[in-house]
Amino acid sequence: MQGYAWRGLRECSRLAAEVWGDPAWAGQLRSLADKLKVRFRVDFWMPEHDFPALAVDGEGRQVDALASNAGHLLWAGILYPEDARAVALRLLRPDFFTGWGIRTLAEGQHNYHPLSYHNGSVWPHDTMLAAEGMASYGLRDQAATVARGLRDAAAYFGNTLPELFGGFSRQDFPVPVQYHHAGSPQAWAAAAGLSACRLAGEGTPRTGQQAGEKRDGGAAPAAEAAVVPGMGAARG
């Protein structure tokens, strides 16, 4: 929320200066944004993790869960450049990045489950906000890595993307795993697919066979997402 508030202040400052002709108010809004950015760094940054806290409680204590919310801070632009790079690289580590997308909660965190709605699944729009943020900080190689993973995942969903899918590693599952109750089509996810194609550097969607790795014997996986037998979706 702090990232979105900061970006809102900055954008309103720009509107005040360029559209509404009110430079005094523009300056006030910029000042509020600058102060928020400093306070956010002091209150939320976790030096031991080189990563922002998920939240700060009423006593000022950091909630130290490692979550994909940090990717939204990249998109918002509230992070200082050195912090942005640290966050981008952290989101690309295997406990976050599955090869298909960025988990909402890093593997190994308390309450993590790859089929939890909020605690370990992959949300395409969430992943691509992080990728767009990486690109905005000049981290285009990192952004392209994330975008290509999600673009490849789309090939198994009929070149579209569902609301979310399982947070299983691409190394363990050569096709993305469906989340049974995911909305599809879904507006956020549809926009994420367009963003993924743009940042991946290739505008043409791929088929599942093109996106998939070869298995033993040279056969490519079927062009559809996997369902894990006997494993229901974990809400939360």
SEROVO-114950 format. One line per field, with one value per residue (C-alpha): residue number from 1; residue in three letters; x, y, z. Coordinates in steps of 0.25 Angstrom, whole numbers, padded with zeros to 4 digits. Example, Ala and Ser with C-alpha at 12.3 -4.5 7.8 and 13.67 -1.06 7.14 Angstrom:
// SEROVO-114950
fivex c(1:2)
volum c(ala:ser)
east c(0049:0055)
north c(-0018:-0004)
up c(0031:0029)
***
This chain:
// SEROVO-114950
fivex c(1:2:3:4:5:6:7:8:9:10:11:12:13:14:15:16:17:18:19:20:21:22:23:24:25:26:27:28:29:30:31:32:33:34:35:36:37:38:39:40:41:42:43:44:45:46:47:48:49:50:51:52:53:54:55:56:57:58:59:60:61:62:63:64:65:66:67:68:69:70:71:72:73:74:75:76:77:78:79:80:81:82:83:84:85:86:87:88:89:90:91:92:93:94:95:96:97:98:99:100:101:102:103:104:105:106:107:108:109:110:111:112:113:114:115:116:117:118:119:120:121:122:123:124:125:126:127:128:129:130:131:132:133:134:135:136:137:138:139:140:141:142:143:144:145:146:147:148:149:150:151:152:153:154:155:156:157:158:159:160:161:162:163:164:165:166:167:168:169:170:171:172:173:174:175:176:177:178:179:180:181:182:183:184:185:186:187:188:189:190:191:192:193:194:195:196:197:198:199:200:201:202:203:204:205:206:207:208:209:210:211:212:213:214:215:216:217:218:219:220:221:222:223:224:225:226:227:228:229:230:231:232:233:234:235:236)
volum c(met:gln:gly:tyr:ala:trp:arg:gly:leu:arg:glu:cys:ser:arg:leu:ala:ala:glu:val:trp:gly:asp:pro:ala:trp:ala:gly:gln:leu:arg:ser:leu:ala:asp:lys:leu:lys:val:arg:phe:arg:val:asp:phe:trp:met:pro:glu:his:asp:phe:pro:ala:leu:ala:val:asp:gly:glu:gly:arg:gln:val:asp:ala:leu:ala:ser:asn:ala:gly:his:leu:leu:trp:ala:gly:ile:leu:tyr:pro:glu:asp:ala:arg:ala:val:ala:leu:arg:leu:leu:arg:pro:asp:phe:phe:thr:gly:trp:gly:ile:arg:thr:leu:ala:glu:gly:gln:his:asn:tyr:his:pro:leu:ser:tyr:his:asn:gly:ser:val:trp:pro:his:asp:thr:met:leu:ala:ala:glu:gly:met:ala:ser:tyr:gly:leu:arg:asp:gln:ala:ala:thr:val:ala:arg:gly:leu:arg:asp:ala:ala:ala:tyr:phe:gly:asn:thr:leu:pro:glu:leu:phe:gly:gly:phe:ser:arg:gln:asp:phe:pro:val:pro:val:gln:tyr:his:his:ala:gly:ser:pro:gln:ala:trp:ala:ala:ala:ala:gly:leu:ser:ala:cys:arg:leu:ala:gly:glu:gly:thr:pro:arg:thr:gly:gln:gln:ala:gly:glu:lys:arg:asp:gly:gly:ala:ala:pro:ala:ala:glu:ala:ala:val:val:pro:gly:met:gly:ala:ala:arg:gly)
east c(0000:0012:0017:0003:0001:0015:0012:-0001:0005:0016:0006:-0004:0008:0011:-0004:-0004:0008:0005:-0010:-0016:-0006:-0004:0011:0010:0001:0010:0022:0014:0010:0025:0029:0019:0024:0039:0036:0028:0039:0049:0040:0037:0052:0054:0042:0041:0055:0060:0076:0077:0069:0072:0057:0045:0036:0022:0016:0019:0010:0003:0016:0025:0030:0033:0026:0037:0030:0037:0025:0023:0017:0031:0030:0019:0029:0037:0025:0022:0036:0037:0050:0064:0072:0081:0069:0061:0073:0074:0059:0059:0070:0063:0050:0058:0064:0058:0049:0042:0043:0037:0042:0028:0025:0028:0021:0013:0020:0035:0036:0040:0033:0022:0009:0015:0007:0009:-0007:-0010:-0018:-0009:0002:0010:0003:0007:-0002:0001:-0003:0006:0018:0017:0016:0029:0035:0030:0036:0049:0049:0046:0059:0067:0068:0063:0070:0063:0050:0051:0054:0041:0033:0038:0034:0020:0019:0023:0013:0002:0005:-0001:-0014:-0018:-0009:-0017:-0014:-0023:-0025:-0014:-0007:0001:0014:0021:0035:0037:0049:0039:0027:0030:0016:0009:-0001:-0015:-0022:-0036:-0044:-0036:-0044:-0042:-0043:-0039:-0036:-0023:-0017:-0021:-0013:-0001:0000:0001:0012:0019:0020:0025:0036:0040:0044:0035:0021:0016:0010:0016:0010:0012:0021:0030:0030:0033:0046:0049:0047:0054:0053:0051:0036:0030:0020:0005:0000:-0008:-0006:-0005:-0015:-0009:-0017:-0023:-0018:-0028:-0026:-0022:-0029:-0022)
north c(0000:0009:0008:0011:0023:0028:0026:0033:0045:0046:0045:0055:0064:0063:0066:0078:0084:0080:0080:0087:0099:0098:0098:0101:0088:0080:0084:0080:0066:0064:0067:0057:0047:0049:0048:0035:0029:0032:0027:0014:0011:0013:0005:-0006:-0010:-0023:-0022:-0036:-0041:-0029:-0029:-0021:-0026:-0030:-0021:-0013:-0016:-0007:-0007:-0004:-0018:-0023:-0035:-0042:-0052:-0052:-0049:-0045:-0032:-0026:-0027:-0017:-0007:-0009:-0005:0007:0012:0015:0007:0013:0008:-0001:-0007:-0009:-0018:-0026:-0028:-0032:-0042:-0048:-0050:-0058:-0068:-0082:-0081:-0069:-0071:-0085:-0084:-0080:-0068:-0062:-0069:-0060:-0066:-0071:-0086:-0090:-0078:-0081:-0085:-0087:-0096:-0097:-0098:-0087:-0076:-0065:-0073:-0079:-0080:-0071:-0060:-0055:-0040:-0041:-0047:-0037:-0024:-0029:-0031:-0017:-0011:-0018:-0012:0002:0001:-0003:-0018:-0022:-0036:-0040:-0035:-0043:-0055:-0054:-0050:-0062:-0072:-0066:-0066:-0080:-0084:-0077:-0087:-0098:-0090:-0088:-0076:-0069:-0068:-0072:-0063:-0072:-0086:-0095:-0090:-0103:-0102:-0104:-0113:-0122:-0121:-0119:-0112:-0102:-0108:-0103:-0097:-0103:-0090:-0080:-0070:-0071:-0063:-0052:-0038:-0036:-0049:-0045:-0032:-0039:-0048:-0036:-0030:-0043:-0044:-0030:-0031:-0045:-0039:-0048:-0044:-0057:-0067:-0081:-0094:-0104:-0112:-0100:-0095:-0109:-0115:-0129:-0141:-0154:-0160:-0146:-0145:-0131:-0130:-0128:-0114:-0113:-0110:-0121:-0126:-0132:-0144:-0144:-0130:-0120:-0105:-0099:-0087:-0075)
up c(0000:0003:-0011:-0017:-0008:-0012:-0027:-0025:-0019:-0030:-0041:-0035:-0033:-0048:-0051:-0042:-0049:-0064:-0065:-0053:-0053:-0038:-0036:-0021:-0019:-0028:-0018:-0006:-0012:-0016:-0002:0004:-0006:-0003:0012:0010:0002:0014:0025:0017:0015:0030:0035:0025:0020:0026:0025:0029:0017:0007:0005:0010:0021:0017:0027:0040:0052:0062:0071:0059:0058:0044:0038:0032:0023:0009:-0001:-0015:-0011:-0012:-0027:-0026:-0020:-0032:-0041:-0032:-0032:-0017:-0016:-0017:-0029:-0020:-0012:-0025:-0031:-0018:-0018:-0033:-0031:-0019:-0026:-0037:-0027:-0027:-0015:-0021:-0037:-0041:-0055:-0059:-0050:-0036:-0024:-0015:-0003:-0004:-0002:0012:0018:0029:0023:0009:0000:-0015:-0016:-0006:-0012:-0006:0001:-0010:-0024:-0036:-0040:-0054:-0051:-0039:-0046:-0057:-0048:-0043:-0057:-0061:-0049:-0052:-0066:-0061:-0052:-0065:-0060:-0074:-0074:-0061:-0066:-0079:-0071:-0063:-0075:-0083:-0072:-0071:-0086:-0087:-0076:-0085:-0096:-0087:-0084:-0099:-0100:-0089:-0074:-0062:-0050:-0043:-0044:-0035:-0030:-0033:-0039:-0054:-0051:-0043:-0053:-0068:-0069:-0060:-0050:-0050:-0039:-0039:-0035:-0043:-0051:-0066:-0074:-0064:-0067:-0059:-0064:-0079:-0077:-0071:-0084:-0093:-0084:-0083:-0099:-0099:-0089:-0094:-0107:-0115:-0119:-0124:-0114:-0114:-0113:-0102:-0110:-0113:-0099:-0093:-0090:-0097:-0088:-0089:-0103:-0109:-0107:-0103:-0092:-0096:-0099:-0086:-0071:-0062:-0051:-0038:-0035:-0021:-0017:-0015:-0014:-0001:0002:0010)
***
